[in-house]
Amino acid sequence: MSCVRESFPKEARLTRRSEFLLLGRRGRKFFTPHFIIIRRDNDQLGKRLGVTVSSKVGNAVVRNRVKRMLREFFRRGQENFRSDQDTVVIARKGAGDLSYAAVTAELRKVIGPKPKTR
């Protein structure tokens, strides 16, 4: 049985405030009922994801759950993301009430087909 790496490495994350701000100014925005998705080509840095969940979504437990679901969607559906594109997902009010299946269905409308399941 082969071991498939299913990690979310540091190189696949947007971490600096300046990167988030640049995407906010120059990226293409897509809106869903519970998320705002901003995408922009990068300079061959690979596909990277940034997640923003404010306290309007819920307490720390809820916010961390939403972030985990968004990272899992990105990790499982990497083939739906171009290799030279940054993506920021901003959670809106009500995102904390969604299941993983609902998050996947909502983001799939904007980002692409259903990610692979285990």
C-alpha positions as CSV (number, residue, x, y, z in Angstrom):
1,M,0.0,0.0,0.0
2,S,1.5,3.4,-1.0
3,C,1.5,6.3,1.3
4,V,-0.2,9.4,-0.1
5,R,0.9,12.7,1.3
6,E,-2.2,14.6,2.5
7,S,-0.5,17.5,4.2
8,F,-1.0,21.2,3.9
9,P,2.6,22.5,3.8
10,K,3.7,26.0,4.7
11,E,4.6,26.7,1.1
12,A,0.9,26.3,0.2
13,R,-0.2,29.0,2.6
14,L,-0.5,32.8,2.3
15,T,0.8,34.1,5.6
16,R,1.8,37.8,5.2
17,R,-0.6,40.6,5.6
18,S,0.8,42.3,2.5
19,E,-0.1,39.2,0.4
20,F,-3.7,39.3,1.6
21,L,-3.9,43.1,0.9
22,L,-2.5,42.7,-2.6
23,L,-5.0,40.0,-3.4
24,G,-7.8,42.1,-2.0
25,R,-6.8,45.0,-4.3
26,R,-5.9,43.2,-7.5
27,G,-7.6,39.8,-7.3
28,R,-10.8,38.7,-9.0
29,K,-13.6,38.3,-6.5
30,F,-16.4,35.7,-6.4
31,F,-19.3,35.8,-4.0
32,T,-21.3,33.0,-2.4
33,P,-23.8,33.2,0.4
34,H,-21.2,32.3,3.0
35,F,-17.8,33.1,1.4
36,I,-15.9,35.6,-0.6
37,I,-13.3,34.0,-2.8
38,I,-10.5,36.1,-4.3
39,R,-8.1,34.7,-6.9
40,R,-5.0,36.1,-8.6
41,D,-2.1,34.8,-10.6
42,N,1.2,34.7,-8.8
43,D,4.8,34.7,-10.0
44,Q,5.1,30.9,-10.3
45,L,5.1,30.5,-6.5
46,G,2.7,27.5,-6.7
47,K,-0.9,27.3,-5.6
48,R,-1.4,29.0,-2.2
49,L,-4.4,29.5,0.0
50,G,-5.2,32.1,2.6
51,V,-8.2,31.9,4.9
52,T,-9.8,34.7,6.9
53,V,-12.5,34.1,9.5
54,S,-13.5,37.0,11.6
55,S,-15.2,36.9,15.0
56,K,-18.5,37.7,13.3
57,V,-18.6,34.0,12.2
58,G,-18.5,32.7,15.8
59,N,-16.2,32.0,18.8
60,A,-12.7,30.6,18.4
61,V,-13.9,27.0,18.3
62,V,-16.3,27.8,15.4
63,R,-13.7,29.9,13.5
64,N,-11.1,27.1,13.8
65,R,-13.6,24.6,12.5
66,V,-14.4,26.7,9.5
67,K,-10.7,27.2,8.7
68,R,-10.1,23.4,9.0
69,M,-12.9,22.7,6.5
70,L,-11.6,25.3,4.0
71,R,-8.1,23.9,4.2
72,E,-9.4,20.4,3.7
73,F,-11.4,21.5,0.7
74,F,-8.2,23.0,-0.8
75,R,-6.1,20.0,0.1
76,R,-8.5,17.4,-1.3
77,G,-9.3,19.4,-4.5
78,Q,-5.9,20.7,-5.4
79,E,-6.3,19.6,-9.0
80,N,-9.1,22.2,-9.3
81,F,-6.6,25.0,-8.5
82,R,-4.2,26.3,-11.1
83,S,-0.5,25.8,-10.1
84,D,0.3,29.5,-10.4
85,Q,-2.6,31.1,-8.5
86,D,-3.2,32.5,-5.0
87,T,-6.6,32.1,-3.5
88,V,-8.1,33.8,-0.4
89,V,-11.3,32.6,1.1
90,I,-13.1,35.0,3.5
91,A,-15.8,33.4,5.6
92,R,-19.0,35.4,6.1
93,K,-21.6,35.3,8.8
94,G,-23.3,32.0,8.9
95,A,-20.4,30.0,7.6
96,G,-19.9,28.4,11.0
97,D,-23.3,26.6,10.7
98,L,-22.3,24.8,7.6
99,S,-21.3,21.1,7.3
100,Y,-18.3,20.1,5.3
101,A,-20.6,18.8,2.5
102,A,-22.4,22.2,2.4
103,V,-19.0,24.1,2.3
104,T,-17.9,21.8,-0.5
105,A,-21.1,22.3,-2.5
106,E,-20.9,26.1,-2.1
107,L,-17.3,26.5,-3.0
108,R,-17.5,24.0,-5.9
109,K,-19.9,26.4,-7.7
110,V,-17.1,28.9,-7.9
111,I,-13.9,26.9,-7.8
112,G,-14.6,23.7,-9.8
113,P,-15.7,20.1,-9.6
114,K,-16.1,18.0,-6.4
115,P,-12.8,17.2,-4.7
116,K,-11.8,13.6,-4.3
117,T,-12.9,11.7,-1.2
118,R,-10.8,9.2,0.6
